[in-house]
Amino acid sequence: MTRPIERLLSIMARLRDPQDGCEWDRAQDFASIAAYTIEEAYEVADAIDRADMADLRGELGDLLLQVVFHARMAEEAGHFDFDEVAKAICEKMERRHPHIFGDEDQGDQKARWEELKAAERVESGLISAMDGVARALPALLRADKLQKRAARDGFDWPDSAGPAAKLLEEIDELASAPDAKRVEEAGDVLFAAVNLVRAYGIAPEDALRAANDKFERRYRAMESLADGRFAELDIDAQEALWQAVKSTEA
């Protein structure tokens, strides 16, 4: 019996066939489907957040298809194939878990993991602490990772007082910035906010996701209280509804 992964690889090869394949699939390249790959990863995360296991199964399949798609295009170009992708990650996982697949004891696994990753970075020719932080990451997540990389080298505030003062400084600079500098100063405000949140040991992405959910929940509640007329209300009436919704949550 053909294993499902072999069937999927065969389907992708057929879709990419130069003569008999699908016109859309044949026209794609790495860059054109990169956005779909990212989107599928977010849909996996969304299914997990909703604890929808049936949906998660489907979304994981969609994400796996993206891996197969990229691997097929790489194979056609003579770079590597799906088996080499699987082999590479197997070797990496065994290398990064010497306490499981080698003869090391358990020890401080987190510290050892970072040591092994650092050694891999050197072997790959990555020199700067900033190397390897993907530019395609969402900006909030990338800011968090860049700051953590700097913190490993000791470039970090000792407590929350420093980043709190820096955030206030950046807010003042944004308020007084000329139009040509406003985008840059706004970015500095957000970057400083990430640093402050991180100083409290909170993942910025998790914090903002929770804030988004709270705002959406409250806004929907206001719309319900306004019986479909929320947009017609003046700002004072809207604020009154906001406070009413907040009070019910409290």
N, C-alpha and C positions, 0 to 999 in steps of 0.2 A: 504494500500500500504506500502511495506517495505521501510523504510527510507534508503538512500544511506549509512549512517554510519553503520547501522545494516547489510546491505548487505556486506559491506567491512569486518566487523568483522566475518561474516559467511564464507566469502571466505577464510580469513586467517585461521580460524578453520579447514576448509576442507583441505587447503594446508598442515597444520601441523598434520593432522590425522595420527596416528601411522600405520594404516593398508592401507588406501586408499589415503594418501596424496602424495604430490610431494617429491621425494627423496631429491632434493636440499634443499627445504624449511625445511624439517624435520631435515636435518643435521646441520642447523645453530644454533648458540648460540649467547648470547649478544656480545661477543667479535668479533665473525666472521662477524657480520653485522654492527658493530660500524662504520667502515670506510665508508660503504654505507650511513649511516645516516648523517655523516659529508658531504659527497659528495653531497647528495641531498640538504642539507642546502645551500651549495655554489651555486648549480644550481638555487635554488630559488633566491638567491641574484643576480646572473647573469641575470636572466630574468627581474628582477626589474631594474637593471642597463641599460638594453636594452629597457626598457619600452615596452616589448612584453607581453601583457596581455593574449593572447592565450597560449603562452608558460608558463607563470606564473601559469595559472590555472592547467596545466598538472604537473608542477614541485611541486606545493603545494600538489597535489594528491600523488605524489611520496614520499614527505616528510611525509604526513599523514600515508601512508602505513608503513613507518619505525616506527612510534609511535605505530601503531596497532600491528606490528610484535613484538616489544619489549614487549608490554603489554600482548600479547598472550603467549609468552614464560614465562613471570612472572606468569601468571595465571596457566599455566601447572605445574610450580614449587611450586605453593601454596603461592606466595608472595603477589600478588595483581592482579587486572584485569583492563580493560580499563575504566570501570565506576569509579573505585577508582582513576585512574589518572585524569580523568575529574573532579571528586569531589574535589581532592586536589588543582587543579589549580583554580577552582571556589572559594574555600575558601580563597586561598592566595590573589586573586585579590580583593575580598570583604574586606579582612583584610587590604590590603595595600591602599585601597581607602575609608577611613572612612568619607571623605568629600562628597562622593557620596552615599555610602551604610550605613553610620552611621550618627551621629549627629554633627560631627566636621564641622567648617567652612572651607572655601577654604585655607586661610593662605598660608604659604610657602610650596607648594606641594612637591618641590624637597627635601627640608630639611626634611619634614615629612616622605617622602618615604625612605630616608636614615635611619632615626630613626627606622622606622618599620622593615627595613631589618636588622639593627643592633640587634634589639630585637630578631628577628627570629634566627639570628646566635647564640646568647647566648643560646636560648632555645634548639638549635640543638647541643649544646656542642662545638661550634666553638669558640676558645679562641683567637688565634693569628689573627692579621689584615690580614695575608697572607692566612688564612684558607678560603677555598671555591673558590679560583681562580683555575679553572680546568687546570690540566696539559696537557690535550688534546687540549687546545686552540692553534691556530697558535702562534708561538713564539713571533712575533711582537705584536700581540694583547695582549698576556699574559704579556709581558713586560710593556705595557701601563697600564694594570689593576693593576699589582703589584705596580707600581710607584704611581698610584692614591691612592691605599690603604695606602701606606706609607705617602703620602701627607696629608691624613685625620688626621694623628697623628702629623702633623707638620714637618715631616721629608722630607723637600723639599727645593730647592733653592728659595730665595726670588725674583729672576729675572733671565733673560736669561744669564747673565754674568757667573754665576757659572757653569751651564751645558756646556756652550761654552768652558770654560777653561778645564773642565773635559774631554770633547771630544778630545781636542788637546792633553791632557795628555795621554789618552788611545791610540791615534794614534801613539804617540811616543813609547809607551810601546809595541805596536804590531810590530813596525818596528825593535825593538831591541830584541824581544822575541826569545828564542831558539825554535827549532822545537817542542819540547815536550809541550811548553806553548802557541803555536801560536793559536790553536783553542780557548783556554780560553781567550786570549787577544783579538782575533777577536770578540768574543761574547761581551766582555766589550765595544768595540768600538760601536757595534750596540746598546747595551743597553744605552750607553751614548747619542747616536744619538736620540734615542726615547725620552730621558729626555729633550734634547734641543728642539726638535720639540714640545713636550708637553708644554714647557715653553712659547712658542708663541701662545698657545691656539689652536694648530692644532692637529687633530687626526692623529697619525702616519700611521695607516692603510689607511686612505683616501689619505694622502700625497704620500705614496709609490705606491698605486694603480694608482694615476694620473701620477706619474713618469713612471711607467710601460707602461701605455697607450701611453705616449708621446714618449718613446723610441721605442716602437713597430711601432708607426705611422711613425716616422722618418726613421727607418730602412727599412720599406716597401717602403717608398718614394725613398731612396737611391737605393734599388734593382731595382725599376722601372726606375730610371735615368740611371742605369748601363746596362739596357736592358738585364738582365739575366747574366751579366758577373761580378757581384760585387765581388764574391769570388776570381776572377782572378786578381783583382787590388791590387797594393801594398798599404801599409798603408797610404802613402801620398795622393794617389788618392782617397782612401776611406774617408780620413779626409776632402778632398776638397768637396766631395759630401755631407758629413755631414754638413759642413758649408753652402753649397748652400741650403740645405733643411731648415736649421735653418733660413737663411735669408728670405726665402719665407714665413715662419711662422710669422716672425717679421713684 
